[in-house]
């Protein structure tokens, strides 16, 4: 507010209007009479009004700048929100890609790698056992028997010529739990693969019995392949009962049933 002689120039914020008031801020009804009567210094009033106008312009300029700043901040916030939404969309796309493609592909690659490692392990184990044969139903002579002599006695009952010339790396009983009516199997490692193959082929085709049980010779397989062979035995037996020429053979790291020299597909 501004003092004009003994009156004041007052601006009412609610109405943004000007009025001449007395000391109690009460509008002076006869203000115009004061001005007309020359009781007011017009130059001083002009100066005050000019200053008031300048102050008002400054205030409006300040408000305008604040409004512009708020608008700029809103634009910045909108831009940040747009970038965030874009980033979230990209993240969603990445998650979808991981879920639909990357993870399944990694799982598939992992399973293939596991299968490859298992196959490699089986191949290594097969190679280390390839010169071995397992013999079943060979009666145990004594606790301190010479297992190689016992095996040669079995070979003597076959049609293998010069069986005495067959050489072994070692021959022994497997330390398994056997029932009272079942002897422990014999494992023999041959020096020459041709001797090993000859013995396997001969005993498989022959009908050698000892104490009422047929002597059986099979390749020494890894445990997993032995279990698969054991699983296939009843199936082979059923196929033979149906009059089919079914045999169990090892092909690579797989144990398969062959019927008439063709792989039998288990249904």
Phi, psi and omega in degrees: 000160184229141182273125175243102186056237177264010175248171181231148174262116188240140176252126178268114184301324186295323183250354182054034180251160179253145177208152174266123185238162176270194183295338180263016181061024177268132181303137180269110184297328183263027182300318182297325179295324178297316182292314181295328181281356179081016179286349183248138176283106185294324178298318179292323178294319179298317179298318180295317179296321178297317179296320179296318178297319178297316179298320180295320178297320179297319180296315179295322176298318179297316178297322180296317178296318179298319178297317177298320179297318179297318179297320178297319179295321178297317177299317179297317180297317178299319179297316179296319179296319179298317178296320179297316178297320178296317179296320179295321178296317178297320179296318177300319179295320178296317179298316178298318178297317178298316184291317187274330187235303188300307183298311177301321180294318178297319179297317179297315179297320179295315179297320178296320179294319178297315178298320179296316179295319178296318178296317179298319179295317179296319179297318178296318180292320177298319180297320181289341182252001190297335180270006184260149170228146174253135180243128181247154177070022175273115184301143176276132183278295178219172179294330182252032182298156170269100188298328179294320178295322179298318180292321179295327177295323175296316181295331180293339181273358178261182179262024181284119179287143177054044180298337179292338180278353179290130182253143180241148170283313174198155178221129179200165176277144176284135181282066179252162177279116181250148177285172182295333181260007183231125179277156178290139179294153177257135174247130182233132177254119184273148176285319183246134181295328181294326176292318179300312181295322179296315180295316180299312182295318183292312182292325178297322183273340183273177181230061183274126178239147174222123183055042174081004181239138180287133177285130181239135176237131180222156175297151177275106185255158171302158185304316182298323179284327175297318179296321178294320178297318179296323179293325183279343184303311179297327179293316178299318180298319179294319179297321178293324178295334178275005177087014181264144179277082185257135179223150175260126181227157177260126177236103184067242178255014181245146175252120187231158172261130177249133175240117184055044176066016177238144181296130178270124180271120181286128182268000000 
